[in-house]
Amino acid sequence: MLIQAGVRPALGCLLRLAYRPEIEGRQNVPRTGPVILAANHLSALDSFLIPLAAPRPVAFLAKAEYFRRPGVTGALSRAFFTGMNAIPVHRTDHRAAQASLEAAREVLAAGRAFGIHPEGSRSRDGRLYRGRTGVAWLALATGAPVVPVAVLGTDRILPVGARLPRFGRIAVRFGQPLRFTQPPDGNANRARRLVTEEIMTAIQRLSGQEQAAGHAELPVQ
């Protein structure tokens, strides 16, 4: 338990010493209550960087396998991901997408912060891809505000396929919270798409990325 409790403070200190990240808009993240942090996705580092830059703990989803490894390595892995408030999910299950959203809704129902990458996968070319509507489903189902987040520079620090991080400049920008309500006409599919597009537009304004017309290719499970 002591190791788990010290993970976030220790990594935050290491991050500041090694990279001196530029962090903007932390005051835009509500200090209490449920909130969704919706961010672009350039690197595997993003899901760790955002909780370290945010003013409160942020839960992201993580593969359940990270919590099941045997031996000392497994114990350290569990302590690390638990200390980072990661939520284990079974991504190979045929109902994985809905199960992930239900896990996220439980986090928000408990008044916590939940982080999500609406693109669904890392961008391989630096562009911002079209968002998937799970983030809108969460926002409309829970009423939680959505804070758009832009992460910059992580694709140079840890590119796709790299094993060890490099040195470089990184930045995290938190935008103004967005609030959404269920549409009066009951057209849920249209509402989710419109909400998702508004969130992605807010992320793009923070990141300055070129927008791609389609969705990012999802990783093979």
C-alpha positions as CSV (number, residue, x, y, z in Angstrom):
1,M,0.0,0.0,0.0
2,L,2.9,2.4,0.8
3,I,4.4,1.8,-2.6
4,Q,1.1,2.4,-4.3
5,A,0.5,5.6,-2.5
6,G,3.9,6.9,-3.4
7,V,3.7,6.2,-7.2
8,R,2.0,9.4,-8.3
9,P,4.1,11.8,-6.2
10,A,7.3,10.1,-7.1
11,L,6.6,10.0,-10.8
12,G,5.4,13.6,-10.7
13,C,8.7,14.7,-9.2
14,L,10.7,12.7,-11.8
15,L,8.6,14.2,-14.6
16,R,9.3,17.8,-13.4
17,L,13.0,17.1,-13.1
18,A,13.5,15.3,-16.4
19,Y,11.2,17.1,-18.7
20,R,10.1,20.4,-17.1
21,P,6.7,20.1,-18.8
22,E,4.7,23.1,-19.7
23,I,1.3,22.8,-18.1
24,E,-1.5,25.2,-18.9
25,G,-5.1,25.5,-17.6
26,R,-4.9,23.3,-14.5
27,Q,-7.5,25.7,-13.0
28,N,-10.0,24.4,-15.6
29,V,-10.2,21.0,-14.0
30,P,-12.9,20.9,-11.3
31,R,-11.3,19.9,-8.0
32,T,-14.2,17.8,-6.9
33,G,-17.0,15.8,-8.4
34,P,-17.1,13.7,-11.6
35,V,-15.3,15.0,-14.6
36,I,-14.2,13.5,-17.9
37,L,-10.8,14.5,-19.3
38,A,-10.9,13.9,-23.1
39,A,-7.4,14.1,-24.7
40,N,-5.7,13.6,-28.0
41,H,-3.4,10.5,-28.2
42,L,0.1,10.6,-29.6
43,S,2.1,8.2,-27.4
44,A,1.8,5.5,-24.7
45,L,3.0,8.1,-22.3
46,D,-0.2,10.2,-22.6
47,S,-2.2,8.2,-20.1
48,F,0.5,8.6,-17.5
49,L,1.4,12.2,-18.2
50,I,-2.2,13.6,-17.9
51,P,-2.8,12.2,-14.3
52,L,0.6,13.6,-13.3
53,A,-0.2,17.0,-14.8
54,A,-3.7,17.2,-13.5
55,P,-4.5,18.8,-10.1
56,R,-6.3,15.6,-8.9
57,P,-6.0,11.9,-9.5
58,V,-7.3,10.7,-12.9
59,A,-8.3,7.1,-13.7
60,F,-7.5,5.6,-17.1
61,L,-8.3,2.2,-18.4
62,A,-5.5,-0.4,-18.6
63,K,-5.3,-4.0,-19.8
64,A,-6.2,-6.5,-17.1
65,E,-3.0,-8.4,-17.9
66,Y,-1.0,-5.7,-16.3
67,F,-2.6,-6.6,-12.9
68,R,-2.1,-10.4,-13.3
69,R,1.6,-10.8,-14.0
70,P,3.3,-13.3,-11.6
71,G,6.3,-12.8,-9.3
72,V,8.1,-9.7,-8.2
73,T,7.6,-8.1,-11.6
74,G,3.9,-8.7,-11.4
75,A,3.7,-7.2,-7.9
76,L,5.5,-4.1,-9.0
77,S,3.3,-3.8,-12.1
78,R,0.2,-4.0,-10.0
79,A,1.5,-1.5,-7.5
80,F,2.4,0.9,-10.3
81,F,-1.0,0.8,-12.2
82,T,-3.0,0.8,-8.9
83,G,-1.0,3.8,-7.7
84,M,-1.8,5.6,-11.0
85,N,-5.6,4.8,-10.5
86,A,-5.7,2.6,-13.6
87,I,-8.9,0.6,-14.1
88,P,-8.3,-3.0,-15.3
89,V,-10.4,-4.0,-18.3
90,H,-10.6,-7.2,-20.4
91,R,-10.0,-5.9,-23.9
92,T,-10.3,-9.3,-25.6
93,D,-13.9,-9.8,-24.4
94,H,-16.4,-9.4,-27.2
95,R,-18.3,-6.9,-25.1
96,A,-15.1,-5.0,-24.2
97,A,-16.2,-1.6,-25.5
98,Q,-19.4,-1.5,-23.4
99,A,-17.7,-3.0,-20.4
100,S,-15.1,-0.2,-20.6
101,L,-17.7,2.4,-20.7
102,E,-19.5,0.8,-17.7
103,A,-16.3,0.8,-15.8
104,A,-15.8,4.5,-16.6
105,R,-19.4,5.3,-15.5
106,E,-18.7,3.7,-12.1
107,V,-15.6,5.9,-11.7
108,L,-17.7,9.0,-12.5
109,A,-20.6,7.8,-10.2
110,A,-18.1,7.8,-7.4
111,G,-17.3,11.5,-8.0
112,R,-13.9,10.8,-9.5
113,A,-12.0,12.0,-12.6
114,F,-11.8,9.7,-15.7
115,G,-9.5,10.1,-18.6
116,I,-10.3,9.0,-22.1
117,H,-8.7,9.2,-25.6
118,P,-11.7,9.6,-28.0
119,E,-9.6,8.7,-31.0
120,G,-9.5,5.2,-29.6
121,S,-5.8,4.6,-30.6
122,R,-2.6,6.5,-31.0
123,S,-2.1,8.8,-34.0
124,R,0.6,7.4,-36.2
125,D,1.2,10.6,-38.2
126,G,0.6,13.3,-35.7
127,R,-2.9,14.3,-37.0
128,L,-6.0,14.4,-34.8
129,Y,-8.4,11.6,-35.9
130,R,-12.1,11.6,-35.7
131,G,-13.5,10.9,-32.2
132,R,-15.5,7.7,-31.3
133,T,-18.7,8.4,-29.6
134,G,-18.0,6.6,-26.3
135,V,-16.9,9.9,-24.7
136,A,-20.3,11.4,-25.6
137,W,-22.1,8.4,-24.3
138,L,-20.4,8.9,-20.9
139,A,-21.0,12.7,-20.8
140,L,-24.7,12.4,-21.7
141,A,-25.3,9.3,-19.4
142,T,-23.6,10.9,-16.3
143,G,-23.9,14.6,-16.8
144,A,-20.2,15.0,-16.0
145,P,-18.5,18.0,-17.5
146,V,-15.9,17.3,-20.2
147,V,-12.5,19.0,-20.0
148,P,-10.7,18.9,-23.4
149,V,-7.0,18.2,-23.1
150,A,-4.1,18.5,-25.5
151,V,-0.8,16.7,-25.0
152,L,2.1,17.9,-27.1
153,G,5.6,16.4,-27.7
154,T,5.0,12.9,-26.3
155,D,5.3,11.4,-29.9
156,R,8.9,12.6,-29.9
157,I,9.6,11.4,-26.4
158,L,8.2,7.9,-26.9
159,P,7.2,7.3,-30.5
160,V,5.1,4.3,-31.5
161,G,7.5,1.2,-31.4
162,A,10.1,2.8,-29.1
163,R,11.0,1.0,-25.9
164,L,12.7,3.8,-23.9
165,P,11.8,7.4,-23.7
166,R,14.0,10.2,-25.1
167,F,14.5,13.7,-23.8
168,G,12.5,16.6,-25.2
169,R,9.9,19.2,-24.5
170,I,6.3,18.3,-23.6
171,A,3.2,20.2,-22.8
172,V,-0.3,19.5,-21.4
173,R,-3.1,22.0,-22.0
174,F,-6.4,21.8,-20.1
175,G,-9.3,23.6,-21.8
176,Q,-12.5,25.1,-20.4
177,P,-15.1,22.5,-19.2
178,L,-17.9,21.6,-21.7
179,R,-21.3,20.5,-20.4
180,F,-23.9,18.6,-22.3
181,T,-27.5,17.5,-21.7
182,Q,-29.7,14.9,-23.3
183,P,-31.4,16.1,-26.5
184,P,-35.2,16.8,-26.2
185,D,-35.9,15.0,-29.4
186,G,-34.5,11.8,-28.1
187,N,-32.2,11.2,-31.2
188,A,-29.4,9.6,-29.1
189,N,-27.2,8.6,-32.0
190,R,-27.2,12.1,-33.6
191,A,-26.6,13.7,-30.2
192,R,-23.6,11.5,-29.4
193,R,-22.0,12.3,-32.8
194,L,-22.6,16.1,-32.3
195,V,-21.2,16.0,-28.8
196,T,-18.2,14.0,-29.9
197,E,-17.5,16.5,-32.7
198,E,-17.7,19.4,-30.3
199,I,-15.2,17.8,-28.0
200,M,-12.8,17.0,-30.8
201,T,-13.0,20.5,-32.1
202,A,-12.1,21.8,-28.6
203,I,-9.1,19.4,-28.4
204,Q,-7.9,20.5,-31.8
205,R,-8.0,24.2,-30.8
206,L,-5.7,23.3,-27.9
207,S,-3.4,21.1,-29.8
208,G,-3.2,22.8,-33.2
209,Q,-3.1,19.4,-34.9
210,E,-4.2,18.9,-38.5
211,Q,-7.5,17.0,-38.4
212,A,-7.9,13.7,-40.3
213,A,-11.1,12.9,-42.0
214,G,-11.5,9.3,-40.7
215,H,-11.0,7.3,-37.6
216,A,-7.6,6.1,-36.3
217,E,-6.9,2.4,-36.9
218,L,-7.6,0.4,-33.7
219,P,-4.9,-1.9,-32.5
220,V,-5.3,-5.6,-33.1
221,Q,-6.3,-7.4,-29.9
